[in-house]
Structure formats: structure tokens, C-alpha cells
Amino acid sequence: MVKSMNKDSMRDLNQKLMLQILFNSNTTSRIEIANNLNLNKSTISSLYNTLFEQGYIEELGQGNSSETGGRKPKLIRFNHQYGFTINYELGHHHLRIMLNWLNGEQISFESISVINCSIEEVVNIIKKHISQTKVPDAVHGLLGISFAINGIVYQNEIIDSPFIDMHNINLISELSEFNVPIILENEANLSAIAAHDYASNFKTKNIVALDVHNGIGAGIIINHQLYRGLNGEAGELGRSLQYPTASNYKNIPIEHLFSEDAIIENFKNAKKLSAVDRNLFLEYYYKNDSLALQLMTKFTQALAFIIFNINQSFAPEYIYLQSRIVGEIPELLDNIKAVYRSLAHDKDPHLKLSPMIETAPLYGGAAMLTHQILNLENFDLYLLN
């Protein structure tokens, strides 16, 4: 019995390894996989037949013979159109939606304004969207749904949602009618997963994704694994308290001072304007408005201090900055780096502007679903965007 279990476990592992190689290769062949895994022909054939029957393999025809001649290999790749996932970001002002193939590639993206919508109204929008979404080329249709949450999420449950009143709505129960896996995860955590699975390479083990929008949060990857901390509370940098000064004895969370929303809100109040969004704030900045310039300087200086502290705490190989303001004005990144160097004795931060500022949480949700659907949670998968 023990020998049988060991044999079954070994076959399961080999099948996962074969699926991983298949997924991570543009094209490959049975002989190439056999060589990589050091498995004999009969074992590879058995594994191949199983994966082919499950629909994961797309056959592409014959490749070229090797230099020594012999039979031409049959080229194969992961079936990109096996199925698709729907990935949502529950934003304060917008519901962002991305459809992805199982290999992570984007099918479509849209952003819907949900200003002044209750969570009940948003859920109805989501249900209608899922019901109406059709991807004709997807062999197995919808495979999973993910949600990026601006708040604390633990064990697939929203613990705290500071920007959206959830009214005790359970998203998993609400969407159970669709009979697919549903993942809820913190927005910054998903941004870190996107950086790891899309933007970096497998040699990068330690990553922090610094997410600066409504609040300030960090997604932390340690040794290729997402670190959530106790009850999912790791990375809540915005809730860190500014040390009180002699003139200010209040304990103020830093995101109330230096998040994008906080900077824009300060500008609105100082100018006595009825409403200011990011675009209007940037218009003032481009016109060299003195207050906009002053607040932008404070914003970039604060980010440099936050990044310095992240490096002191985690020393990651890379920090990926998610900020729409910095994305609009890339030269601000140089300002942040200059302030950082003044703090770090001329050392450069390992800092990158995220290549997917608006969509990283959605790509991260797609990546999490792909790992879960393929049962490859602890395997490195390189996804396509």
C-alpha cells in the first residue's frame, strides 16, 4: 500500500512538473520535456496522454530534426484557449474588470464608474456582467473569478474594507450560482503577485509592491511566496502612525497625509473647490500652480521615506511602485530616487515603476486563479500579458 501511494505521488508530481514546463514554454516537445525531467519515454507518453485528454495541450505540427537527424519532434504548447477567468477590482470610484485566458493573457479590460453606488448595486452589476460575458473560443468557458479588495482579506474573507461599506455582503455566497472558484485578496498582495508572475523572472525571490492610491499598502513576496502576516494584516503601511511632533500630538496614519487621495483632498480644501480628481490636480500641477507643486514635492518626499523604510525592513530585490500620479509624470520617479539617495548615503533604491499601474491587481487575480485551477500553487508560472 505504501509503495502504491509513493508511486501515485511521484506520478502526480511528474504530471505537475510536465504541466509547468508546458505552461512556461512558448513551444516544446515530448522529447524536450523528457530530457528536462529525466523521464523515460513510456512515462512521458502516459503523462502526455493524460494532459492531452484534459485539454491542456495544443499540438502545433512537426518541428525540425536535430543535427544528428532522426524523427522530427511534434511541437506542442499549453492550450491558451483552455478557458478564461474574470478578474475584478472593487475600487472606491470604479469597478475595473479584466478577462484573461488561463495563461494570463488579457482578453479585455474595462472600467465602470460606481460613484455613489451601494455594494448591493455593484454586486448586481457584477452578476449581470458575468451572465452576459461570452468568450466563444474558450473551450471550457469561465473557470474562475477574482476580486481585488482595498482592505484586509484573510482566508478568502473580507476582514476590513475602509473605503467601501460592504454591508455584510458575502461575495462568495452572492456569486455561488456561477459554480466556479472565487478568490478574494488584498489589492497590494495581488499587485505583488503580478510583479512576480508577469514582470520579474524566477530568479527574483523577494519583491515588494508598493500600492499608493486611495491608501498606502504593500504586497510582500518572500522567497517566491506571498507573505500575508497574522490575520492577513501584513503590508498595511498606510496605517503606520506618523510620530507626533511638539506642534502636533495627534497619531495620524500616514495614508491620511500622503496617499494620492490625501494629497488631492488637501489641495481641494486649500483651494476651497467643490471637487477635485486626479486629472484636475495634475492640470494645476502642469500649470505650475504653487500649491500643487508644493504638495507634489511633499508626496514624492514621503514616498522616498516610505521606500527607504521598506528597504530597511525587508531588503527586497525590487520594489515595484504602483502610483497613477507617478505613472502620469514618470520624472517624479527620478525625484523619489534623488531623495532616497540623500537618505541612504548615495545608494540607489532597487525601485521600478510598475509596468501595469492600473491593472496589476487584475493580473494578480488572474495569476492566483491560474495557479489554483491548475493545482500548481507552489510552482513558478510565467504568465503572459
VEXDREN-2710 file (C-alpha; in Angstrom, 1 decimal):
% VEXDREN-2710
k/r/px/py/pz
1/MET/0.0/0.0/0.0
2/VAL/2.8/2.4/0.9
3/LYS/4.6/1.6/-2.4
4/SER/1.4/2.3/-4.3
5/MET/0.9/5.7/-2.6
6/ASN/4.5/6.6/-3.3
7/LYS/4.1/5.7/-6.9
8/ASP/0.9/7.7/-7.2
9/SER/2.5/10.7/-5.5
10/MET/5.5/10.5/-7.9
11/ARG/3.2/10.4/-10.9
12/ASP/1.3/13.3/-9.6
13/LEU/4.5/15.3/-9.1
14/ASN/5.8/14.4/-12.5
15/GLN/2.5/15.4/-14.1
16/LYS/2.6/18.8/-12.4
17/LEU/6.2/19.3/-13.5
18/MET/5.3/18.5/-17.0
19/LEU/2.4/20.9/-16.9
20/GLN/4.7/23.6/-15.5
21/ILE/7.2/23.1/-18.3
22/LEU/4.4/23.1/-20.9
23/PHE/2.9/26.3/-19.4
24/ASN/6.2/28.1/-19.3
25/SER/7.4/27.2/-22.8
26/ASN/6.4/29.1/-26.0
27/THR/6.7/25.7/-27.7
28/THR/8.2/22.4/-26.6
29/SER/8.0/18.7/-27.4
30/ARG/7.7/15.5/-25.6
31/ILE/11.4/14.7/-26.1
32/GLU/12.4/18.1/-24.7
33/ILE/10.2/17.6/-21.6
34/ALA/11.6/14.1/-21.1
35/ASN/15.1/15.4/-21.2
36/ASN/14.3/18.2/-18.8
37/LEU/12.6/15.9/-16.3
38/ASN/14.9/12.9/-16.9
39/LEU/11.9/10.6/-17.5
40/ASN/11.7/7.6/-19.8
41/LYS/9.6/7.6/-23.0
42/SER/6.8/5.4/-21.6
43/THR/6.3/7.7/-18.5
44/ILE/6.3/10.8/-20.7
45/SER/3.7/9.2/-23.1
46/SER/1.4/8.3/-20.2
47/LEU/1.6/11.8/-18.7
48/TYR/1.2/13.4/-22.1
49/ASN/-2.0/11.4/-22.8
50/THR/-3.5/12.4/-19.5
51/LEU/-2.8/16.1/-20.1
52/PHE/-3.9/15.9/-23.7
53/GLU/-7.2/14.3/-22.7
54/GLN/-7.7/17.0/-20.1
55/GLY/-7.4/19.6/-22.8
56/TYR/-4.2/21.3/-21.7
57/ILE/-2.1/20.5/-24.8
58/GLU/-2.3/22.2/-28.2
59/GLU/-0.5/20.3/-30.9
60/LEU/1.3/22.5/-33.5
61/GLY/2.7/20.1/-36.0
62/GLN/6.2/18.9/-36.6
63/GLY/9.4/20.8/-35.8
64/ASN/12.9/20.4/-37.2
65/SER/15.1/17.4/-36.8
66/SER/18.1/17.6/-34.6
67/GLU/21.6/18.0/-36.1
68/THR/22.1/14.2/-35.7
69/GLY/18.9/13.6/-37.7
70/GLY/16.1/11.3/-36.6
71/ARG/12.4/11.8/-36.4
72/LYS/11.1/15.3/-36.4
73/PRO/9.6/16.2/-33.0
74/LYS/5.9/17.0/-32.6
75/LEU/5.7/20.6/-31.3
76/ILE/3.2/21.4/-28.6
77/ARG/2.3/24.2/-26.3
78/PHE/-0.1/25.0/-23.4
79/ASN/-3.6/25.4/-24.8
80/HIS/-4.1/29.2/-24.5
81/GLN/-7.8/28.9/-25.1
82/TYR/-8.5/26.2/-22.5
83/GLY/-10.7/28.7/-20.6
84/PHE/-10.9/32.2/-19.2
85/THR/-11.1/34.0/-15.9
86/ILE/-12.9/37.2/-14.9
87/ASN/-11.0/39.5/-12.5
88/TYR/-12.5/42.5/-10.7
89/GLU/-11.1/45.3/-8.7
90/LEU/-13.6/46.9/-6.2
91/GLY/-12.3/50.4/-6.3
92/HIS/-13.7/53.4/-4.4
93/HIS/-14.9/55.1/-7.6
94/HIS/-14.6/52.4/-10.3
95/LEU/-15.2/48.8/-10.9
96/ARG/-12.3/47.6/-13.0
97/ILE/-12.8/44.4/-15.0
98/MET/-10.4/42.2/-16.9
99/LEU/-10.9/39.0/-18.8
100/ASN/-7.9/36.7/-19.0
101/TRP/-7.0/33.5/-20.7
102/LEU/-5.8/30.8/-18.4
103/ASN/-2.2/31.6/-19.4
104/GLY/-2.7/35.1/-18.0
105/GLU/-3.1/36.9/-21.3
106/GLN/-5.6/39.8/-21.3
107/ILE/-8.7/39.3/-23.4
108/SER/-10.4/42.6/-22.5
109/PHE/-10.3/45.4/-19.9
110/GLU/-12.9/48.0/-18.9
111/SER/-13.6/50.4/-16.1
112/ILE/-17.1/51.2/-14.9
113/SER/-17.9/54.2/-12.7
114/VAL/-19.6/53.2/-9.5
115/ILE/-19.5/56.6/-7.7
116/ASN/-22.5/56.7/-5.3
117/CYS/-23.4/53.1/-5.9
118/SER/-24.1/50.9/-2.9
119/ILE/-22.3/47.5/-2.7
120/GLU/-25.7/45.9/-3.5
121/GLU/-25.9/47.8/-6.7
122/VAL/-22.3/46.9/-7.6
123/VAL/-23.0/43.2/-6.9
124/ASN/-25.9/43.4/-9.3
125/ILE/-23.7/45.0/-12.0
126/ILE/-21.2/42.1/-11.5
127/LYS/-23.8/39.4/-11.7
128/LYS/-25.2/40.9/-14.9
129/HIS/-21.7/41.2/-16.3
130/ILE/-20.8/37.6/-15.6
131/SER/-24.1/36.3/-17.0
132/GLN/-23.6/38.3/-20.2
133/THR/-19.9/37.5/-20.7
134/LYS/-19.2/35.1/-23.5
135/VAL/-15.8/34.1/-25.0
136/PRO/-16.6/31.9/-28.0
137/ASP/-13.1/30.5/-28.4
138/ALA/-12.8/29.4/-24.7
139/VAL/-13.1/25.6/-24.7
140/HIS/-14.2/25.2/-21.1
141/GLY/-15.7/28.7/-20.6
142/LEU/-15.5/30.6/-17.3
143/LEU/-13.0/28.9/-14.9
144/GLY/-12.8/31.3/-12.0
145/ILE/-13.5/34.8/-10.6
146/SER/-11.2/37.0/-8.5
147/PHE/-11.7/40.2/-6.6
148/ALA/-9.0/42.8/-5.6
149/ILE/-10.1/44.4/-2.3
150/ASN/-8.9/47.7/-0.9
151/GLY/-8.7/46.4/2.7
152/ILE/-7.7/43.4/4.8
153/VAL/-8.6/40.0/3.5
154/TYR/-7.9/36.7/5.4
155/GLN/-8.7/33.2/4.3
156/ASN/-10.9/34.4/1.4
157/GLU/-12.9/36.7/3.7
158/ILE/-13.0/40.5/3.8
159/ILE/-12.0/41.5/7.4
160/ASP/-11.9/45.2/6.9
161/SER/-12.9/47.4/3.9
162/PRO/-12.1/51.1/4.8
163/PHE/-13.2/52.6/1.5
164/ILE/-16.3/50.6/0.7
165/ASP/-19.1/49.7/3.1
166/MET/-19.7/46.0/2.3
167/HIS/-23.0/45.9/4.4
168/ASN/-22.0/42.3/5.4
169/ILE/-22.3/41.2/1.8
170/ASN/-20.6/37.9/1.2
171/LEU/-19.3/37.9/-2.4
172/ILE/-18.7/34.2/-2.5
173/SER/-22.3/33.4/-1.5
174/GLU/-23.7/36.0/-3.8
175/LEU/-21.9/34.6/-6.8
176/SER/-22.2/30.9/-5.9
177/GLU/-24.7/30.4/-8.8
178/PHE/-21.8/30.5/-11.3
179/ASN/-20.2/27.4/-9.8
180/VAL/-16.5/28.4/-10.3
181/PRO/-13.7/29.1/-7.8
182/ILE/-13.9/32.7/-6.3
183/ILE/-10.8/34.4/-4.9
184/LEU/-10.8/37.4/-2.6
185/GLU/-7.4/39.1/-2.0
186/ASN/-5.9/42.4/-0.9
187/GLU/-5.2/44.7/-3.8
188/ALA/-1.5/45.2/-2.9
189/ASN/-1.0/41.5/-2.5
190/LEU/-2.3/40.9/-6.0
191/SER/0.0/43.6/-7.3
192/ALA/2.9/41.8/-5.8
193/ILE/1.8/38.5/-7.4
194/ALA/1.5/40.3/-10.7
195/ALA/5.0/41.6/-10.4
196/HIS/6.4/38.2/-9.5
197/ASP/4.5/36.2/-12.2
198/TYR/4.4/38.7/-15.0
199/ALA/7.1/41.4/-14.6
200/SER/10.0/39.6/-12.9
201/ASN/11.8/36.4/-13.5
202/PHE/12.1/33.2/-11.4
203/LYS/15.4/34.4/-10.0
204/THR/13.7/37.3/-8.2
205/LYS/12.7/35.8/-4.9
206/ASN/11.9/38.8/-2.8
207/ILE/9.6/41.6/-4.1
208/VAL/7.5/44.4/-2.5
209/ALA/4.7/46.1/-4.5
210/LEU/4.1/49.5/-3.0
211/ASP/0.5/50.5/-3.8
212/VAL/-0.3/54.2/-3.4
213/HIS/-3.8/55.2/-4.4
214/ASN/-6.8/55.6/-2.0
215/GLY/-4.5/54.4/0.8
216/ILE/-0.9/53.0/1.0
217/GLY/-0.3/49.3/1.1
218/ALA/2.4/46.8/0.3
219/GLY/2.3/43.4/-1.1
220/ILE/5.2/41.3/0.1
221/ILE/6.7/38.3/-1.7
222/ILE/9.3/36.4/0.4
223/ASN/11.2/33.5/-1.2
224/HIS/8.6/33.4/-4.0
225/GLN/5.7/33.2/-1.6
226/LEU/3.1/35.8/-0.7
227/TYR/3.5/36.9/2.9
228/ARG/0.2/37.8/4.5
229/GLY/1.1/38.0/8.1
230/LEU/-1.2/37.4/11.1
231/ASN/-4.8/37.5/10.0
232/GLY/-3.8/39.0/6.6
233/GLU/-2.6/42.3/8.1
234/ALA/0.9/42.4/6.7
235/GLY/1.7/45.3/4.4
236/GLU/-0.8/47.8/5.8
237/LEU/1.8/50.6/5.7
238/GLY/-0.8/53.3/5.4
239/ARG/-2.0/52.6/8.9
240/SER/1.5/53.2/10.2
241/LEU/1.4/56.2/12.5
242/GLN/3.4/59.4/12.0
243/TYR/5.4/60.1/15.1
244/PRO/3.8/63.2/16.8
245/THR/5.8/66.4/16.9
246/ALA/5.8/69.2/19.5
247/SER/3.2/71.1/17.5
248/ASN/1.1/68.1/16.6
249/TYR/0.3/65.5/19.3
250/LYS/-2.2/63.5/17.1
251/ASN/-1.5/60.0/16.0
252/ILE/-2.1/60.3/12.3
253/PRO/-1.9/57.3/9.8
254/ILE/0.5/58.2/7.0
255/GLU/-2.1/57.4/4.3
256/HIS/-4.2/60.2/5.7
257/LEU/-1.3/62.5/4.8
258/PHE/0.5/61.1/1.8
259/SER/-1.8/58.8/-0.2
260/GLU/-2.8/60.1/-3.6
261/ASP/-6.3/60.7/-2.3
262/ALA/-5.0/62.6/0.8
263/ILE/-2.8/64.9/-1.4
264/ILE/-5.7/65.7/-3.7
265/GLU/-8.1/66.2/-0.8
266/ASN/-5.6/68.7/0.8
267/PHE/-5.4/70.5/-2.5
268/LYS/-9.2/70.7/-2.8
269/ASN/-9.7/72.0/0.8
270/ALA/-6.9/74.6/0.5
271/LYS/-8.3/75.9/-2.8
272/LYS/-11.9/75.8/-1.5
273/LEU/-13.0/73.8/-4.5
274/SER/-16.2/71.7/-4.5
275/ALA/-14.5/68.7/-6.2
276/VAL/-11.0/67.7/-7.4
277/ASP/-10.0/64.5/-9.1
278/ARG/-6.5/63.3/-10.1
279/ASN/-6.8/64.8/-13.6
280/LEU/-7.8/68.2/-12.3
281/PHE/-5.0/68.2/-9.7
282/LEU/-2.5/67.3/-12.5
283/GLU/-3.8/70.2/-14.6
284/TYR/-2.9/72.6/-11.8
285/TYR/0.5/70.9/-11.5
286/TYR/1.3/71.3/-15.2
287/LYS/0.4/75.0/-14.9
288/ASN/3.0/75.3/-12.1
289/ASP/0.4/76.2/-9.5
290/SER/2.4/76.8/-6.4
291/LEU/0.2/74.8/-4.0
292/ALA/0.1/71.8/-6.5
293/LEU/3.9/71.9/-6.8
294/GLN/4.3/72.1/-3.0
295/LEU/2.0/69.2/-2.4
296/MET/3.7/67.1/-5.1
297/THR/7.1/67.7/-3.5
298/LYS/5.7/66.5/-0.2
299/PHE/4.2/63.5/-1.9
300/THR/7.4/62.4/-3.6
301/GLN/9.5/63.1/-0.4
302/ALA/7.1/61.0/1.6
303/LEU/7.3/58.1/-0.9
304/ALA/11.1/58.2/-0.7
305/PHE/10.9/57.9/3.1
306/ILE/8.4/55.0/2.9
307/ILE/10.6/53.2/0.3
308/PHE/13.7/53.8/2.4
309/ASN/11.9/52.2/5.4
310/ILE/10.7/49.3/3.3
311/ASN/14.3/48.6/2.3
312/GLN/15.4/48.7/5.9
313/SER/12.7/46.3/6.9
314/PHE/12.7/43.8/4.1
315/ALA/15.7/44.5/1.8
316/PRO/13.8/43.2/-1.3
317/GLU/15.4/42.7/-4.6
318/TYR/12.9/45.0/-6.2
319/ILE/10.2/47.5/-5.1
320/TYR/7.5/48.0/-7.7
321/LEU/5.8/51.3/-7.3
322/GLN/2.0/51.4/-8.1
323/SER/1.1/55.1/-8.3
324/ARG/-1.1/56.6/-11.0
325/ILE/0.3/60.1/-10.4
326/VAL/3.9/58.9/-10.8
327/GLY/2.7/56.9/-13.8
328/GLU/1.4/60.1/-15.4
329/ILE/4.6/62.0/-14.6
330/PRO/7.5/59.4/-14.8
331/GLU/10.1/62.1/-14.0
332/LEU/8.7/62.1/-10.4
333/LEU/10.4/58.7/-10.1
334/ASP/13.8/60.5/-10.5
335/ASN/12.8/62.9/-7.7
336/ILE/11.9/60.0/-5.4
337/LYS/15.2/58.3/-6.2
338/ALA/17.1/61.5/-5.5
339/VAL/15.5/61.9/-2.1
340/TYR/16.2/58.3/-1.4
341/ARG/19.9/58.6/-2.2
342/SER/20.1/61.5/0.2
343/LEU/18.7/59.2/3.0
344/ALA/20.8/56.2/2.0
345/HIS/24.2/57.7/1.6
346/ASP/24.0/57.7/-2.2
347/LYS/22.8/54.1/-2.5
348/ASP/20.3/53.6/-5.3
349/PRO/16.9/52.0/-4.4
350/HIS/16.0/48.9/-6.3
351/LEU/12.9/50.7/-7.4
352/LYS/10.8/50.2/-10.6
353/LEU/7.7/51.9/-11.8
354/SER/5.2/49.1/-12.2
355/PRO/4.6/48.3/-15.9
356/MET/0.9/47.7/-15.1
357/ILE/0.0/50.5/-12.8
358/GLU/-3.8/50.5/-13.3
359/THR/-4.2/46.7/-13.9
360/ALA/-1.7/44.9/-11.7
361/PRO/-4.3/43.7/-9.1
362/LEU/-6.4/42.3/-12.0
363/TYR/-3.4/40.5/-13.5
364/GLY/-2.5/39.3/-10.0
365/GLY/-6.0/37.9/-9.6
366/ALA/-5.7/36.1/-12.9
367/ALA/-2.4/34.6/-11.8
368/MET/-3.8/33.4/-8.5
369/LEU/-6.7/31.7/-10.3
370/THR/-4.4/30.1/-12.8
371/HIS/-2.2/28.6/-10.1
372/GLN/-5.3/27.3/-8.3
373/ILE/-7.1/25.9/-11.3
374/LEU/-4.0/24.1/-12.5
375/ASN/-3.3/22.9/-8.9
376/LEU/0.2/24.5/-9.2
377/GLU/0.0/26.8/-6.2
378/ASN/3.7/26.3/-5.3
379/PHE/5.1/26.2/-8.8
380/ASP/6.6/29.2/-10.6
381/LEU/4.5/30.1/-13.6
382/TYR/5.4/32.8/-16.1
383/LEU/2.2/34.4/-17.3
384/LEU/1.7/36.5/-20.4
385/ASN/0.1/39.9/-20.5
END
